[in-house]
Amino acid sequence: MAFTIRDLSVLAYAQGFTLWHYKAGADRLGTVGAGGYFDAASDMLASGDMMMVSSPEGGRMLCVAACQNGVLTAALA
């Protein structure tokens, strides 16, 4: 599968920071966390935003690391 914009939602926003939720459908966490997966939403996401991702294999918190030439995410420890 691929990124679906309708499955991305804002949970909270304050002082330029956004907390997002993404329902990954059938996509695995490794696929969702890979660079380029969220490129279609690069105009909405900002560096430093955080994203809660839920998938069939569980959940993961991601941090948006860059948005200039696409979206790079990093898993939080």
BAKOLRO-905182 format. One record per residue: residue in three letters; x, y, z of N, C-alpha, C in turn; residue number from 1; chain. Coordinates in pm, 1 decimal. Layout:
<ketors>
 code       nu       nv       nw      cau      cav      caw       cu       cv       cw pos unit
  ala        X        Y        Z        X        Y        Z        X        Y        Z NUM    A
...
</ketors>
This chain:
<ketors>
 code       nu       nv       nw      cau      cav      caw       cu       cv       cw pos unit
  met     84.3   -118.0      0.0      0.0      0.0      0.0     88.4    123.6      0.0   1    A
  ala     26.4    236.8      0.8     98.0    363.6      0.1     30.7    460.6     95.8   2    A
  phe     96.2    571.4    119.9     40.9    675.3    205.9    -96.4    719.2    155.6   3    A
  thr   -190.3    735.6    248.9   -324.6    782.9    217.6   -353.3    905.1    302.5   4    A
  ile   -371.0   1020.3    241.0   -387.1   1146.7    312.7   -506.6   1145.0    407.5   5    A
  arg   -612.8   1075.6    373.3   -732.6   1075.7    458.8   -710.4    999.8    589.9   6    A
  asp   -601.7    923.5    599.8   -571.6    850.1    722.5   -476.0    925.6    814.9   7    A
  leu   -443.0   1049.9    779.5   -356.5   1134.8    861.0   -442.0   1241.2    927.9   8    A
  ser   -436.0   1251.2   1060.3   -516.2   1350.5   1130.5   -436.6   1421.0   1238.9   9    A
  val   -475.8   1544.4   1266.3   -414.4   1624.9   1371.7   -480.6   1590.3   1504.3  10    A
  leu   -397.8   1559.9   1604.1   -448.6   1535.2   1738.7   -436.4   1659.9   1825.9  11    A
  ala   -327.1   1735.1   1807.6   -305.1   1856.6   1887.4   -211.5   1948.8   1811.3  12    A
  tyr   -229.7   2079.5   1835.0   -144.5   2179.1   1772.4   -121.6   2291.3   1872.6  13    A
  ala      3.7   2332.6   1891.5     34.4   2445.3   1978.9    171.7   2500.4   1943.9  14    A
  gln    182.2   2631.2   1933.7    307.5   2703.0   1914.1    393.3   2645.9   1801.2  15    A
  gly    331.8   2611.0   1690.3    404.3   2561.6   1574.6    436.7   2413.1   1576.6  16    A
  phe    394.3   2343.2   1680.9    416.3   2198.3   1692.4    284.4   2127.6   1668.1  17    A
  thr    288.5   2017.3   1592.0    168.0   1938.8   1567.2    192.9   1793.8   1605.9  18    A
  leu     97.0   1736.6   1675.8     95.2   1593.8   1707.0     -5.7   1530.6   1612.1  19    A
  trp     41.0   1434.0   1534.8    -39.8   1369.3   1431.6    -71.6   1224.9   1469.5  20    A
  his   -174.2   1169.5   1406.5   -200.2   1025.7   1410.3   -214.6    978.6   1266.4  21    A
  tyr   -151.7    864.6   1237.2   -166.7    804.8   1104.5   -207.3    659.2   1120.4  22    A
  lys   -319.7    623.0   1058.1   -366.8    484.5   1056.8   -311.4    419.6    930.6  23    A
  ala   -217.0    326.0    948.9   -139.6    271.9    837.0   -211.4    166.9    754.2  24    A
  gly   -330.6    128.5    791.7   -400.1     25.0    715.1   -322.2   -104.6    719.2  25    A
  ala   -291.4   -161.9    603.7   -217.3   -288.4    597.1    -65.6   -267.9    593.7  26    A
  asp    -19.8   -141.5    584.4    124.9   -115.7    577.3    192.4   -148.8    709.5  27    A
  arg    310.4   -206.3    700.3    388.8   -243.5    818.0    464.4   -122.1    870.4  28    A
  leu    502.7   -126.5    997.7    572.4    -14.5   1060.1    702.5     20.3    988.9  29    A
  gly    775.1    -79.3    941.8    899.2    -53.3    869.7    876.4     23.8    741.6  30    A
  thr    767.7     -3.9    673.4    733.4     66.5    550.0    695.2    210.9    579.8  31    A
  val    611.9    229.5    682.2    564.9    363.4    718.1    680.1    451.0    767.0  32    A
  gly    774.6    392.2    839.1    886.8    469.1    892.5    996.8    497.6    792.3  33    A
  ala    990.1    439.1    675.8   1095.2    458.8    574.8   1087.6    599.0    515.3  34    A
  gly   1202.6    651.7    476.9   1208.1    782.5    413.8   1122.5    787.0    288.1  35    A
  gly   1053.9    896.8    269.4    973.2    915.7    149.8    827.9    874.0    163.3  36    A
  tyr    793.0    796.7    266.4    655.7    747.2    278.9    556.0    863.2    290.2  37    A
  phe    590.9    967.8    364.6    499.4   1079.9    388.7    524.2   1199.7    296.9  38    A
  asp    598.2   1181.7    187.5    630.9   1293.6     98.8    507.1   1366.3     46.5  39    A
  ala    398.6   1296.8     24.9    277.1   1361.2    -27.5    217.3   1459.2     72.8  40    A
  ala    257.4   1450.6    199.4    207.1   1541.9    302.9    313.3   1642.6    346.0  41    A
  ser    419.6   1657.4    267.3    530.2   1744.3    308.4    488.4   1890.0    326.0  42    A
  asp    380.9   1932.6    260.5    333.2   2070.2    277.8    258.5   2088.7    409.3  43    A
  met    223.1   1979.0    478.1    150.3   1986.3    604.5    239.7   1959.0    725.6  44    A
  leu    341.4   1875.6    707.0    427.7   1834.1    816.7    545.1   1929.6    831.6  45    A
  ala    589.7   1948.8    956.7    703.6   2036.7    983.5    807.5   1961.8   1065.2  46    A
  ser    931.2   1999.9   1046.8   1039.0   1940.8   1123.7   1010.5   1959.9   1272.9  47    A
  gly   1021.4   1852.8   1349.8    992.1   1856.6   1492.4    853.2   1807.5   1528.7  48    A
  asp    763.8   1795.8   1430.6    632.3   1738.2   1457.7    650.0   1592.8   1501.3  49    A
  met    552.7   1541.8   1573.9    554.3   1401.5   1614.8    429.5   1333.4   1561.2  50    A
  met    442.2   1203.5   1534.7    333.3   1128.3   1475.1    317.5    993.5   1544.5  51    A
  met    195.5    966.4   1586.8    161.4    833.9   1638.4    110.2    752.8   1520.4  52    A
  val    170.3    637.0   1497.7    131.7    551.2   1386.1     74.4    422.3   1441.8  53    A
  ser    -41.0    382.7   1392.8    -96.8    252.8   1430.6   -107.9    166.6   1306.2  54    A
  ser    -65.2     40.6   1320.9    -67.3    -54.7   1210.7   -110.8   -190.3   1265.9  55    A
  pro   -132.1   -287.4   1179.0   -174.2   -419.6   1226.4    -73.3   -485.4   1321.2  56    A
  glu     54.9   -446.8   1312.8    156.1   -508.8   1398.9    184.6   -428.7   1525.6  57    A
  gly    113.9   -320.0   1548.4    132.3   -239.8   1669.2    142.0    -92.9   1637.4  58    A
  gly    204.8    -18.9   1727.8    216.2    125.2   1710.4    359.4    171.9   1724.6  59    A
  arg    382.4    295.3   1682.0    515.2    354.7   1691.3    500.9    506.1   1692.5  60    A
  met    588.5    571.7   1765.5    597.5    717.6   1763.4    709.8    756.4   1667.8  61    A
  leu    680.9    849.2   1578.2    780.1    898.6   1484.3    799.3   1048.0   1504.4  62    A
  cys    918.8   1093.6   1479.6    948.8   1236.4   1480.9    979.1   1278.0   1337.4  63    A
  val    919.2   1387.1   1292.8    947.2   1438.1   1159.2   1080.5   1512.2   1166.5  64    A
  ala   1178.5   1463.9   1091.6   1314.1   1517.0   1101.2   1344.0   1624.2    996.7  65    A
  ala   1283.3   1618.2    880.1   1309.3   1717.8    775.8   1194.0   1721.2    677.6  66    A
  cys   1170.2   1836.9    617.7   1060.8   1849.1    521.8   1095.0   1934.7    401.5  67    A
  gln   1220.2   1959.9    373.1   1254.0   2047.9    262.9   1245.2   1979.6    128.1  68    A
  asn   1306.0   1864.1    114.7   1300.3   1788.9    -10.3   1231.4   1655.7     12.7  69    A
  gly   1121.3   1657.5     81.1   1050.6   1535.7    118.3   1051.5   1520.5    269.2  70    A
  val    985.6   1418.8    316.7    967.8   1398.6    459.5   1055.2   1282.9    506.9  71    A
  leu   1133.2   1309.4    608.7   1215.2   1207.3    672.7   1163.4   1189.3    813.9  72    A
  thr   1135.8   1066.3    854.2   1089.6   1040.4    989.1   1190.8    955.7   1062.0  73    A
  ala   1191.4    968.4   1192.5   1281.1    888.6   1276.4   1199.6    832.3   1391.6  74    A
  ala   1217.9    703.7   1420.3   1147.8    640.8   1531.7   1202.5    695.0   1663.2  75    A
  leu   1113.8    718.3   1758.0   1155.1    759.9   1891.2   1188.1    636.6   1973.5  76    A
  ala   1293.1    645.3   2052.0   1335.4    532.5   2135.9   1244.0    516.8   2254.3  77    A
</ketors>
